């Protein structure tokens, strides 16, 4: 079977689906197969608070910074295309540390986020643009763009197929379970937990960030999420107990949080690349990979998918 394909894409998260999205556009006449096993290897993309925080990167400071700077430029255009689903613009409000308690951290905050403070729910914050993503809806939209253009989607994967097709691995933390190569940084899996509630109401979507933690409200599906802050808003807390403890950070700012009740608890795995930097490129002849996206799947996962397809 596999000898009849031009490309085989392995994986089913945002990286794999973005690759298939761009691949079917660049090579519409190619025979393309997707392999995945979501029961055994669930995509990291599903278990995330899915925030893309804009306006935080400059070019020329580091390799990772350059990747993210260009990724954010790319997705800012990509997310605005007509008909896209599951992606919504929002405002992210950053709460500063107490200047009296820690003047150094306050200065660091101003250096990173600026000094243009504005009011949000009675709080002094710095506001920046963000995108909130509903993973299931956006991934479903990506799939709908290419589903009728690929030959087959085999749902059980135990080993790499023997084939003359070009293999593209978008298998995140699971890659080392069935493929190892000295040219591909192995990285490591990182677990995380976040909470969600469906009984919180507000008039618009928002992200409220204090220190390392994000409180995210998606108006479109009336879902409140709480996890650790990151470049992409992905969770990095490792146990429900920790999450409960850190939620108190926000209860003084928003007293209504005390009325939320018990949350749904979500746990997932992300793939942390060497120096937090993703790998995108050819590993050996005929084998390509996009891995190690860590907290940047919803930006670099899409932009690097386009770069990888352009290499083929």
C-alpha positions as a Python dict, from the first residue, in 0.01 Angstrom:
ca = {
    (1, 'X'): (0, 0, 0),
    (2, 'X'): (257, 256, 112),
    (3, 'X'): (468, 238, -205),
    (4, 'X'): (185, 413, -390),
    (5, 'X'): (210, 731, -183),
    (6, 'X'): (419, 1042, -241),
    (7, 'X'): (394, 1163, 120),
    (8, 'X'): (302, 1001, 450),
    (9, 'X'): (224, 1236, 739),
    (10, 'X'): (231, 1078, 1085),
    (11, 'X'): (38, 1251, 1363),
    (12, 'X'): (-297, 1425, 1411),
    (13, 'X'): (-235, 1737, 1622),
    (14, 'X'): (-206, 2097, 1510),
    (15, 'X'): (136, 2037, 1349),
    (16, 'X'): (20, 1735, 1147),
    (17, 'X'): (-306, 1894, 1038),
    (18, 'X'): (-131, 2218, 943),
    (19, 'X'): (120, 2020, 736),
    (20, 'X'): (-166, 1844, 557),
    (21, 'X'): (-340, 2179, 505),
    (22, 'X'): (-38, 2333, 332),
    (23, 'X'): (76, 2012, 161),
    (24, 'X'): (-255, 1957, -18),
    (25, 'X'): (-239, 2313, -145),
    (26, 'X'): (117, 2302, -269),
    (27, 'X'): (94, 1952, -418),
    (28, 'X'): (-274, 1903, -505),
    (29, 'X'): (-203, 1610, -737),
    (30, 'X'): (16, 1416, -494),
    (31, 'X'): (-96, 1097, -323),
    (32, 'X'): (-90, 1170, 49),
    (33, 'X'): (-155, 938, 343),
    (34, 'X'): (-202, 1027, 708),
    (35, 'X'): (-119, 777, 984),
    (36, 'X'): (-221, 825, 1347),
    (37, 'X'): (-340, 644, 1658),
    (38, 'X'): (-521, 891, 1879),
    (39, 'X'): (-631, 628, 2131),
    (40, 'X'): (-276, 525, 2213),
    (41, 'X'): (-112, 861, 2137),
    (42, 'X'): (-361, 1146, 2195),
    (43, 'X'): (-254, 1475, 2035),
    (44, 'X'): (-104, 1731, 2273),
    (45, 'X'): (-311, 1998, 2098),
    (46, 'X'): (-640, 1898, 2260),
    (47, 'X'): (-540, 1944, 2624),
    (48, 'X'): (-441, 2309, 2631),
    (49, 'X'): (-588, 2646, 2720),
    (50, 'X'): (-483, 2757, 2370),
    (51, 'X'): (-387, 3123, 2399),
    (52, 'X'): (-154, 3296, 2155),
    (53, 'X'): (-14, 3607, 2326),
    (54, 'X'): (81, 3869, 2069),
    (55, 'X'): (325, 4160, 2075),
    (56, 'X'): (589, 4012, 2305),
    (57, 'X'): (877, 3925, 2071),
    (58, 'X'): (1149, 4113, 1889),
    (59, 'X'): (1376, 3989, 1614),
    (60, 'X'): (1748, 3927, 1658),
    (61, 'X'): (1766, 3833, 2027),
    (62, 'X'): (1768, 3451, 2011),
    (63, 'X'): (1693, 3161, 1779),
    (64, 'X'): (1369, 3079, 1959),
    (65, 'X'): (1273, 3446, 1970),
    (66, 'X'): (1323, 3476, 1594),
    (67, 'X'): (1109, 3166, 1533),
    (68, 'X'): (827, 3304, 1747),
    (69, 'X'): (852, 3657, 1607),
    (70, 'X'): (804, 3527, 1253),
    (71, 'X'): (545, 3272, 1369),
    (72, 'X'): (330, 3544, 1523),
    (73, 'X'): (358, 3759, 1211),
    (74, 'X'): (249, 3459, 1004),
    (75, 'X'): (-49, 3351, 1215),
    (76, 'X'): (-170, 3709, 1255),
    (77, 'X'): (-242, 3697, 882),
    (78, 'X'): (-344, 3330, 872),
    (79, 'X'): (-604, 3367, 1149),
    (80, 'X'): (-771, 3658, 970),
    (81, 'X'): (-855, 3466, 654),
    (82, 'X'): (-1222, 3446, 562),
    (83, 'X'): (-1414, 3145, 690),
    (84, 'X'): (-1166, 3027, 953),
    (85, 'X'): (-1333, 2866, 1255),
    (86, 'X'): (-1235, 2822, 1619),
    (87, 'X'): (-1007, 3129, 1639),
    (88, 'X'): (-1116, 3450, 1810),
    (89, 'X'): (-928, 3776, 1881),
    (90, 'X'): (-926, 3889, 2243),
    (91, 'X'): (-743, 4119, 2481),
    (92, 'X'): (-489, 3987, 2727),
    (93, 'X'): (-456, 4191, 3047),
    (94, 'X'): (-128, 4167, 3238),
    (95, 'X'): (-134, 4247, 3610),
    (96, 'X'): (190, 4400, 3741),
    (97, 'X'): (364, 4294, 4062),
    (98, 'X'): (331, 4524, 4362),
    (99, 'X'): (589, 4799, 4318),
    (100, 'X'): (627, 4837, 4694),
    (101, 'X'): (683, 4466, 4756),
    (102, 'X'): (920, 4408, 4466),
    (103, 'X'): (1032, 4719, 4275),
    (104, 'X'): (1280, 4516, 4065),
    (105, 'X'): (1009, 4283, 3935),
    (106, 'X'): (791, 4585, 3865),
    (107, 'X'): (1067, 4736, 3650),
    (108, 'X'): (1110, 4403, 3470),
    (109, 'X'): (735, 4396, 3408),
    (110, 'X'): (744, 4746, 3255),
    (111, 'X'): (1041, 4652, 3037),
    (112, 'X'): (857, 4348, 2899),
    (113, 'X'): (497, 4472, 2877),
    (114, 'X'): (526, 4852, 2869),
    (115, 'X'): (380, 5128, 3083),
    (116, 'X'): (49, 5194, 2908),
    (117, 'X'): (-179, 5091, 3195),
    (118, 'X'): (-555, 5064, 3160),
    (119, 'X'): (-845, 4953, 3378),
    (120, 'X'): (-992, 4602, 3359),
    (121, 'X'): (-1258, 4506, 3614),
    (122, 'X'): (-1120, 4767, 3851),
    (123, 'X'): (-762, 4644, 3809),
    (124, 'X'): (-468, 4836, 3662),
    (125, 'X'): (-328, 4627, 3377),
    (126, 'X'): (-128, 4646, 3057),
    (127, 'X'): (-338, 4525, 2763),
    (128, 'X'): (-212, 4344, 2454),
    (129, 'X'): (-372, 4153, 2168),
    (130, 'X'): (-420, 3778, 2184),
    (131, 'X'): (-594, 3496, 2002),
    (132, 'X'): (-809, 3242, 2183),
    (133, 'X'): (-843, 2907, 2012),
    (134, 'X'): (-1105, 2638, 2056),
    (135, 'X'): (-884, 2337, 1976),
    (136, 'X'): (-1158, 2100, 1865),
    (137, 'X'): (-1323, 2356, 1637),
    (138, 'X'): (-1003, 2488, 1480),
    (139, 'X'): (-857, 2140, 1428),
    (140, 'X'): (-1189, 2035, 1276),
    (141, 'X'): (-1173, 2331, 1038),
    (142, 'X'): (-820, 2238, 930),
    (143, 'X'): (-929, 1879, 870),
    (144, 'X'): (-1224, 1989, 658),
    (145, 'X'): (-987, 2178, 426),
    (146, 'X'): (-790, 1869, 322),
    (147, 'X'): (-997, 1563, 417),
    (148, 'X'): (-1121, 1492, 66),
    (149, 'X'): (-774, 1545, -83),
    (150, 'X'): (-578, 1270, 92),
    (151, 'X'): (-587, 905, -6),
    (152, 'X'): (-644, 742, 331),
    (153, 'X'): (-616, 794, 703),
    (154, 'X'): (-500, 475, 873),
    (155, 'X'): (-574, 495, 1244),
    (156, 'X'): (-331, 242, 1394),
    (157, 'X'): (43, 309, 1402),
    (158, 'X'): (296, 70, 1558),
    (159, 'X'): (611, 143, 1357),
    (160, 'X'): (736, 348, 1066),
    (161, 'X'): (621, 202, 735),
    (162, 'X'): (871, 74, 480),
    (163, 'X'): (811, 302, 186),
    (164, 'X'): (961, 513, -87),
    (165, 'X'): (730, 798, 9),
    (166, 'X'): (860, 1100, 196),
    (167, 'X'): (780, 1055, 566),
    (168, 'X'): (681, 1357, 774),
    (169, 'X'): (679, 1310, 1151),
    (170, 'X'): (454, 1540, 1354),
    (171, 'X'): (446, 1311, 1653),
    (172, 'X'): (562, 1539, 1937),
    (173, 'X'): (657, 1360, 2259),
    (174, 'X'): (578, 1018, 2111),
    (175, 'X'): (842, 1034, 1837),
    (176, 'X'): (1116, 854, 2030),
    (177, 'X'): (886, 556, 2090),
    (178, 'X'): (916, 447, 1726),
    (179, 'X'): (1192, 658, 1569),
    (180, 'X'): (1537, 768, 1683),
    (181, 'X'): (1806, 948, 1489),
    (182, 'X'): (2109, 1141, 1609),
    (183, 'X'): (2009, 1433, 1385),
    (184, 'X'): (1672, 1471, 1559),
    (185, 'X'): (1687, 1620, 1911),
    (186, 'X'): (1485, 1387, 2130),
    (187, 'X'): (1346, 1645, 2371),
    (188, 'X'): (1134, 1534, 2662),
    (189, 'X'): (766, 1502, 2753),
    (190, 'X'): (629, 1753, 3003),
    (191, 'X'): (298, 1699, 3179),
    (192, 'X'): (55, 1972, 3278),
    (193, 'X'): (-287, 2023, 3434),
    (194, 'X'): (-548, 2294, 3391),
    (195, 'X'): (-905, 2355, 3508),
    (196, 'X'): (-1224, 2455, 3328),
    (197, 'X'): (-1569, 2576, 3435),
    (198, 'X'): (-1884, 2632, 3227),
    (199, 'X'): (-2078, 2838, 3485),
    (200, 'X'): (-1890, 3169, 3453),
    (201, 'X'): (-2038, 3455, 3249),
    (202, 'X'): (-1880, 3773, 3114),
    (203, 'X'): (-1966, 4011, 2831),
    (204, 'X'): (-1652, 3942, 2627),
    (205, 'X'): (-1355, 3707, 2598),
    (206, 'X'): (-1042, 3793, 2793),
    (207, 'X'): (-717, 3665, 2936),
    (208, 'X'): (-606, 3789, 3278),
    (209, 'X'): (-241, 3715, 3353),
    (210, 'X'): (-57, 3752, 3681),
    (211, 'X'): (296, 3621, 3709),
    (212, 'X'): (302, 3273, 3560),
    (213, 'X'): (-74, 3218, 3557),
    (214, 'X'): (-353, 3274, 3306),
    (215, 'X'): (-725, 3304, 3364),
    (216, 'X'): (-890, 3263, 3023),
    (217, 'X'): (-1254, 3324, 2933),
    (218, 'X'): (-1379, 3220, 2590),
    (219, 'X'): (-1710, 3398, 2532),
    (220, 'X'): (-1790, 3194, 2220),
    (221, 'X'): (-1832, 2872, 2419),
    (222, 'X'): (-1872, 3036, 2763),
    (223, 'X'): (-1578, 2847, 2908),
    (224, 'X'): (-1346, 2967, 3184),
    (225, 'X'): (-999, 2813, 3196),
    (226, 'X'): (-719, 2841, 3449),
    (227, 'X'): (-364, 2724, 3389),
    (228, 'X'): (-10, 2852, 3400),
    (229, 'X'): (99, 3144, 3190),
    (230, 'X'): (337, 3089, 2901),
    (231, 'X'): (411, 3232, 2559),
    (232, 'X'): (109, 3042, 2431),
    (233, 'X'): (-95, 3020, 2750),
    (234, 'X'): (-41, 2645, 2785),
    (235, 'X'): (-57, 2493, 3131),
    (236, 'X'): (257, 2401, 3319),
    (237, 'X'): (117, 2315, 3662),
    (238, 'X'): (175, 1953, 3747),
    (239, 'X'): (-106, 1858, 3987),
    (240, 'X'): (-466, 1960, 4066),
    (241, 'X'): (-356, 2056, 4418),
    (242, 'X'): (-107, 2307, 4276),
    (243, 'X'): (-371, 2452, 4048),
    (244, 'X'): (-615, 2500, 4336),
    (245, 'X'): (-345, 2674, 4537),
    (246, 'X'): (-254, 2909, 4253),
    (247, 'X'): (-618, 2993, 4177),
    (248, 'X'): (-622, 3190, 4502),
    (249, 'X'): (-381, 3433, 4331),
    (250, 'X'): (-681, 3564, 4135),
    (251, 'X'): (-958, 3534, 4394),
    (252, 'X'): (-853, 3862, 4555),
    (253, 'X'): (-880, 4033, 4216),
    (254, 'X'): (-1207, 3870, 4108),
    (255, 'X'): (-1416, 3766, 4412),
    (256, 'X'): (-1670, 3591, 4187),
    (257, 'X'): (-1416, 3313, 4133),
    (258, 'X'): (-1496, 3185, 4482),
    (259, 'X'): (-1843, 3090, 4357),
    (260, 'X'): (-1724, 2871, 4070),
    (261, 'X'): (-1747, 2535, 4241),
    (262, 'X'): (-1560, 2223, 4136),
    (263, 'X'): (-1384, 2242, 3797),
    (264, 'X'): (-1328, 1987, 3528),
    (265, 'X'): (-964, 1877, 3546),
    (266, 'X'): (-763, 1832, 3226),
    (267, 'X'): (-417, 1681, 3199),
    (268, 'X'): (-196, 1658, 2894),
    (269, 'X'): (159, 1612, 2770),
    (270, 'X'): (368, 1857, 2569),
    (271, 'X'): (698, 1803, 2392),
    (272, 'X'): (981, 2025, 2512),
    (273, 'X'): (1260, 2052, 2256),
    (274, 'X'): (1625, 2121, 2328),
    (275, 'X'): (1649, 2475, 2471),
    (276, 'X'): (1271, 2493, 2422),
    (277, 'X'): (1337, 2525, 2049),
    (278, 'X'): (1132, 2327, 1795),
    (279, 'X'): (1290, 2114, 1524),
    (280, 'X'): (1171, 2162, 1167),
    (281, 'X'): (1350, 2002, 875),
    (282, 'X'): (1495, 1691, 713),
    (283, 'X'): (1632, 1435, 959),
    (284, 'X'): (1767, 1190, 703),
    (285, 'X'): (1700, 1133, 336),
    (286, 'X'): (1326, 1110, 288),
    (287, 'X'): (1237, 1168, 655),
    (288, 'X'): (1124, 1509, 782),
    (289, 'X'): (1007, 1616, 1127),
    (290, 'X'): (829, 1898, 1305),
    (291, 'X'): (861, 1836, 1679),
    (292, 'X'): (945, 2001, 2011),
    (293, 'X'): (682, 2274, 1983),
    (294, 'X'): (629, 2276, 2361),
    (295, 'X'): (420, 2587, 2438),
    (296, 'X'): (413, 2722, 2085),
    (297, 'X'): (199, 2481, 1888),
    (298, 'X'): (-71, 2731, 1797),
    (299, 'X'): (176, 2971, 1637),
    (300, 'X'): (503, 2797, 1544),
    (301, 'X'): (316, 2472, 1481),
    (302, 'X'): (136, 2644, 1194),
    (303, 'X'): (412, 2868, 1058),
    (304, 'X'): (678, 2593, 1069),
    (305, 'X'): (437, 2353, 899),
    (306, 'X'): (432, 2597, 608),
    (307, 'X'): (815, 2618, 614),
    (308, 'X'): (848, 2240, 617),
    (309, 'X'): (610, 2197, 323),
    (310, 'X'): (810, 2458, 131),
    (311, 'X'): (1118, 2235, 176),
    (312, 'X'): (956, 1938, 3),
}
